[in-house]
Amino acid sequence: MNKMRDKEKDKTYFIERFNKDSENLRELLNDFHNDIEIGEHPEEFNIEAYKYDIFIDAFYKFYSGYSLGLEINELIPEIKLIIRNLMDTRKEMDSNYEDMEFILHFILLFNQIDFLEEYKKLLEKSEHRDLYLDSIMQTLDSSWQISTEKILWPKDIKPLCEIIQLAKIDKDSAVQRLKKFLEKEWFKTLKEGLITNHQLEKGRFRGYWCIESAVLVKALRLDDTELKNCKYYPFDMAHFCM
């Protein structure tokens, strides 16, 4: 285990939080196994909703484990659960933009290339395909075509697209723009979702990490020396290698 990554809570808090998240995921996987995989009447259960819950609990365990200081290699099982179960639910249920982001970000950051072809098929037909998702996909597959210049969530995603465009002409400027985003803008975007900016409450807080910043550094091959000490920058995610 590395030293604690989060600075807001102490180690005792995060050990308890991580253990609780681990137990929640373990119980849910056990229920899924009993109800769906070996159950006599799996048709009585909403399998997609079950898998979405597995994604959520796996994400929480990953997030609290990262904040606690676990090595990313220790969290690979949760990373695979996140991608697999979210991908499965997107095939059957109405998707949303955040889900499509999650999958792509985790494939890129944690080198889960085995999921890439399957994700590309999802993105090709997704109503949530936009300039940002296309641009990140293109860094993974140079043959991928930018299909649109539209940005579906301008308030949250436009800064990311600005960084991508800057990196094409001046990577130093892209880093400065990303630093501004990390220090002054990102936290304000956490209004809703699995991690929100009001979760610094007893029992619910799992850390605050701008996963998008690590994605941009890795995808665009930016020098993150100036970002390393930024409060919300997940340095180890940007530099993870299998």
C-alpha positions as a printed Julia matrix, in Angstrom:
242×3 Matrix{Float64}:
   0.0     0.0     0.0
   1.21    3.51   -0.84
   0.84    6.31    1.67
  -2.62    7.83    1.93
  -3.58    9.82   -1.17
  -6.5    11.69    0.36
  -5.71   14.57    2.73
  -9.19   15.33    4.09
  -9.67   12.25    6.29
  -7.34   10.08    8.34
  -6.28    6.51    7.68
  -8.69    5.03   10.21
 -11.61    6.65    8.42
 -10.56    5.33    5.03
  -9.84    1.82    6.26
 -13.37    1.71    7.67
 -14.82    3.24    4.5
 -12.94    0.83    2.24
 -13.9    -2.19    4.35
 -17.55   -1.13    4.25
 -17.45   -0.65    0.48
 -15.74   -4.03    0.1
 -18.41   -5.75    2.17
 -21.23   -4.07    0.23
 -19.75   -5.26   -3.06
 -19.12   -8.76   -1.74
 -22.73   -9.08   -0.55
 -24.12   -7.79   -3.84
 -22.0   -10.19   -5.91
 -23.1   -13.03   -3.67
 -26.75  -12.06   -4.13
 -26.27  -11.86   -7.89
 -24.69  -15.31   -7.92
 -27.52  -16.83   -5.87
 -30.37  -15.03   -7.63
 -29.19  -14.95  -11.24
 -26.34  -17.38  -11.85
 -27.62  -20.37   -9.9
 -31.11  -19.22   -8.92
 -34.17  -21.21   -9.95
 -36.07  -18.13  -11.2
 -33.6   -15.54  -12.55
 -36.38  -14.14  -14.78
 -37.95  -12.64  -11.68
 -35.04  -10.22  -11.31
 -34.04   -7.15  -13.29
 -30.57   -8.31  -14.36
 -29.56   -4.96  -15.87
 -30.47   -3.08  -12.69
 -28.54   -5.67  -10.69
 -25.46   -5.13  -12.88
 -25.74   -1.37  -12.6
 -25.71   -1.72   -8.82
 -22.59   -3.89   -9.1
 -20.95   -1.15  -11.15
 -21.79    1.44   -8.49
 -20.49   -0.64   -5.59
 -17.34   -1.58   -7.52
 -16.76    2.09   -8.33
 -17.12    3.08   -4.68
 -14.68    0.39   -3.6
 -12.21    1.48   -6.27
 -12.53    5.14   -5.28
 -12.13    4.61   -1.54
  -9.28    2.17   -2.14
  -7.45    4.68   -4.3
  -7.88    7.4    -1.67
  -6.66    5.0     1.01
  -3.46    4.44   -0.94
  -3.88    0.97   -2.41
  -1.77    0.1    -5.43
  -3.86    0.27   -8.6
  -2.89   -3.32   -9.39
  -4.78   -4.3    -6.24
  -7.91   -2.66   -7.66
  -7.87   -4.28  -11.11
 -10.73   -6.69  -10.21
 -12.94   -3.7    -9.36
 -11.85   -1.88  -12.53
 -12.9    -4.88  -14.63
 -16.22   -5.1   -12.78
 -16.84   -1.41  -13.42
 -16.28   -1.73  -17.16
 -17.96   -5.1   -17.66
 -21.14   -4.38  -15.74
 -21.55   -0.85  -17.03
 -20.99   -2.04  -20.59
 -23.6    -4.78  -20.14
 -26.21   -2.36  -18.81
 -25.6     0.09  -21.65
 -26.63   -2.59  -24.13
 -30.04   -3.04  -22.55
 -30.9     0.19  -20.73
 -30.99    3.84  -21.75
 -27.44    5.1   -21.46
 -26.31    8.47  -20.22
 -23.27   10.56  -21.02
 -21.52    9.91  -17.72
 -21.72    6.16  -18.28
 -20.09    6.44  -21.7
 -17.36    8.6   -20.13
 -16.76    6.16  -17.3
 -16.18    3.22  -19.62
 -13.84    5.09  -21.94
 -11.86    6.66  -19.1
 -11.31    3.34  -17.36
 -10.33    1.55  -20.56
  -7.73    4.21  -21.31
  -6.32    4.81  -17.83
  -6.0     1.19  -16.8
  -5.04   -0.33  -20.16
  -8.19   -2.43  -20.43
  -7.86   -2.71  -24.19
  -9.71   -6.03  -24.29
 -12.92   -4.01  -23.9
 -12.11   -1.5   -26.65
 -13.78   -3.11  -29.68
 -16.95   -3.72  -27.72
 -16.99   -0.13  -26.52
 -16.45    1.21  -30.04
 -19.63   -0.54  -31.16
 -21.51    1.08  -28.28
 -20.13    4.51  -29.08
 -20.87    4.2   -32.8
 -24.59    3.9   -32.1
 -24.76    6.02  -28.96
 -26.87    9.18  -28.89
 -24.29   10.56  -26.47
 -21.4    10.52  -28.91
 -19.8    13.98  -29.07
 -16.53   15.77  -29.76
 -14.97   14.87  -26.42
 -15.69   11.15  -26.57
 -14.64   11.0   -30.21
 -11.4    12.85  -29.46
 -10.41   10.55  -26.6
 -11.32    7.49  -28.64
  -9.12    8.74  -31.45
  -6.12    8.71  -29.11
  -6.75    4.99  -28.6
  -7.51    4.24  -32.24
  -6.04    6.61  -34.82
  -8.49    5.34  -37.44
 -11.46    6.55  -35.39
 -13.22    9.43  -37.15
 -14.47   12.57  -35.43
 -18.17   12.46  -36.22
 -19.31   15.77  -34.78
 -18.14   19.09  -33.35
 -21.0    19.24  -30.87
 -20.33   19.17  -27.12
 -23.27   17.66  -25.28
 -22.51   19.1   -21.84
 -20.78   22.43  -22.59
 -20.44   23.6   -18.99
 -18.55   20.47  -17.91
 -16.99   19.21  -21.13
 -16.04   22.37  -23.03
 -12.89   22.97  -20.9
 -11.75   19.42  -21.68
 -12.2    20.01  -25.4
 -10.28   23.28  -25.11
  -7.37   21.36  -23.58
  -7.49   18.79  -26.37
  -7.41   21.5   -29.03
  -4.59   23.4   -27.3
  -2.49   20.24  -27.07
  -2.46   20.02  -30.86
  -0.56   23.3   -31.15
   1.05   23.98  -27.77
   1.22   21.34  -25.06
   2.55   23.78  -22.47
  -0.56   25.91  -22.93
  -2.69   22.79  -22.66
  -1.09   21.97  -19.3
  -1.74   25.5   -18.03
  -5.37   25.26  -19.1
  -5.67   21.89  -17.39
  -4.1    23.3   -14.23
  -6.68   26.09  -14.18
  -9.44   23.52  -14.66
  -8.13   21.44  -11.76
  -7.65   24.31   -9.37
 -10.63   26.55  -10.14
 -13.28   24.74  -12.16
 -13.55   20.99  -11.71
 -14.85   20.84   -8.15
 -17.75   23.1    -9.08
 -18.92   20.55  -11.67
 -19.63   17.89   -9.02
 -23.27   18.76   -8.59
 -24.63   15.26   -9.13
 -23.4    11.74   -9.8
 -21.63    9.09   -7.76
 -19.14   11.59   -6.32
 -20.52   15.03   -5.5
 -19.04   18.14   -3.9
 -21.23   17.83   -0.79
 -20.07   14.37    0.25
 -17.46   15.49    2.73
 -19.77   14.09    5.36
 -19.21   11.34    7.89
 -19.45    7.93    6.28
 -20.07    9.02    2.68
 -16.85   10.72    1.65
 -14.54    8.65   -0.55
 -12.16   11.33   -1.79
 -12.22   13.82   -4.64
 -10.23   12.94   -7.77
 -10.48   14.54  -11.19
 -10.24   11.38  -13.27
 -10.64   13.45  -16.44
  -7.34   15.22  -15.77
  -5.45   11.92  -15.66
  -7.21   10.85  -18.87
  -6.1    14.02  -20.67
  -2.51   13.76  -19.44
  -2.23   10.15  -20.55
  -4.16   10.5   -23.82
  -2.41   13.71  -24.92
   1.0    12.81  -23.45
   1.25   15.98  -21.42
   4.04   16.8   -18.99
   2.24   16.82  -15.65
   5.11   18.1   -13.5
   3.14   21.23  -12.62
   0.01   19.22  -11.88
   1.47   16.67   -9.49
   0.69   18.7    -6.38
  -2.72   19.91   -7.5
  -5.26   18.88   -4.9
  -7.55   16.84   -7.12
  -5.01   15.39   -9.56
  -4.78   11.55   -9.44
  -1.12   11.3   -10.44
  -0.92    7.51  -10.06
  -3.85    7.0   -12.43
  -2.14    9.03  -15.14
   1.04    6.98  -14.79
  -0.34    3.5   -14.31
   1.19    0.76  -16.45
   0.22   -2.92  -16.36
